[in-house]
Amino acid sequence: MTKTMAYIRIVYWIGIVIDALEAVSGAISQYRDLILGVEPTRGFGVMTAWTIILIWADRRPIERRIVLLLTLIPIGATCLKTWIMACSGISSFQEQWVGLVGGPVLFFLYALAYVVAARINTEK
């Protein structure tokens, strides 16, 4: 496996781990909400589905590189939401520091992985 292919697969697995952790967190929140009798939180299903999509794409990372590009949409939207919440005072920068720093880093990693995968595809 080349270094560039290893990089692409590592980026996929970073997303898989983050999404799987979020899916577990969402499942716990949904279970808690059902016990408390309040409106269940949403997101568990989406995070689980996206984890499965990333695992599927990792099996053929170059052919399914479009998943990297599509992943930029929720990452970018989450970055924007986090910045808006922090700047508007809805939450503090201290509460949002992971998203404020990690979101743009993750966006860059996925964008670069897509570019690298597209370049490998054109070389074939």
C-alpha positions in Angstrom: 0.0 0.0 0.0 1.4 3.4 -1.0 1.6 6.3 1.4 -1.1 8.2 -0.5 -3.5 5.2 -0.3 -2.7 4.8 3.4 -3.5 8.5 3.9 -6.8 8.2 2.2 -7.8 5.1 4.2 -6.7 6.8 7.5 -9.0 9.7 6.7 -11.9 7.3 6.0 -11.2 5.6 9.4 -11.0 8.9 11.3 -14.5 9.6 10.0 -15.7 6.1 10.8 -14.5 6.3 14.4 -15.9 9.8 15.0 -19.3 8.9 13.4 -19.5 5.6 15.3 -18.8 7.4 18.6 -21.5 10.0 17.7 -23.9 7.2 16.8 -23.4 5.5 20.2 -23.9 8.8 21.9 -27.1 9.4 19.9 -28.4 6.0 20.8 -27.8 6.6 24.5 -29.5 10.0 24.3 -32.4 8.5 22.4 -32.8 5.7 25.0 -32.6 8.3 27.9 -35.2 10.5 26.2 -37.6 7.5 25.8 -37.2 6.6 29.5 -37.8 10.3 30.5 -40.8 10.5 28.2 -39.5 13.5 26.3 -39.2 14.1 22.5 -36.3 11.8 21.4 -33.2 13.5 20.0 -32.4 12.9 16.3 -29.2 12.0 14.6 -28.6 8.4 15.7 -29.9 7.0 12.4 -27.9 9.4 10.3 -24.7 8.9 12.1 -25.1 5.1 11.9 -25.9 5.2 8.2 -22.9 7.5 7.5 -20.6 5.2 9.4 -21.7 2.3 7.2 -21.3 4.4 4.1 -17.7 5.3 5.1 -16.9 1.6 5.8 -18.3 0.8 2.4 -16.3 3.5 0.7 -13.1 2.4 2.5 -13.3 -1.0 0.8 -12.6 0.7 -2.6 -11.4 4.2 -1.7 -10.4 5.4 -5.1 -13.5 4.3 -7.0 -15.8 5.6 -4.2 -13.9 8.8 -3.6 -17.2 10.8 -4.1 -18.0 9.9 -0.5 -15.0 12.0 0.6 -16.5 15.0 -1.3 -20.0 14.4 0.1 -18.6 14.2 3.6 -17.4 17.8 3.3 -21.1 19.0 3.3 -22.0 17.9 6.9 -18.5 18.8 8.1 -18.7 22.3 6.6 -22.3 22.8 7.9 -21.2 21.7 11.4 -18.3 24.1 11.3 -20.5 26.9 10.3 -23.1 26.1 13.0 -20.4 25.9 15.6 -18.9 29.3 14.6 -22.3 30.9 14.6 -23.2 29.6 18.0 -19.9 30.7 19.5 -19.9 34.1 17.9 -23.6 34.8 18.7 -23.1 34.0 22.4 -25.4 30.9 22.3 -22.5 29.0 23.6 -19.0 30.0 24.6 -15.8 29.5 22.7 -14.6 27.3 25.6 -17.6 25.0 25.1 -17.1 24.8 21.4 -13.3 24.6 21.1 -13.3 21.0 19.8 -15.6 22.0 16.9 -13.9 25.3 16.3 -10.5 23.6 15.9 -11.3 20.1 14.9 -13.9 20.9 12.3 -11.7 22.9 10.0 -8.9 20.3 10.4 -11.3 17.5 9.5 -12.6 19.5 6.5 -9.0 20.0 5.3 -8.1 16.3 5.7 -11.2 15.2 3.7 -10.7 17.8 1.0 -7.0 16.8 0.6 -7.9 13.1 0.6 -10.4 13.7 -2.2 -7.8 15.6 -4.3 -5.3 12.8 -3.7 -7.8 10.1 -4.6 -8.8 12.0 -7.8 -5.2 12.3 -8.8 -4.6 8.6 -8.3 -7.7 7.9 -10.4 -6.5 10.0 -13.3 -3.1 8.3 -13.2 -4.6 4.9 -13.8 
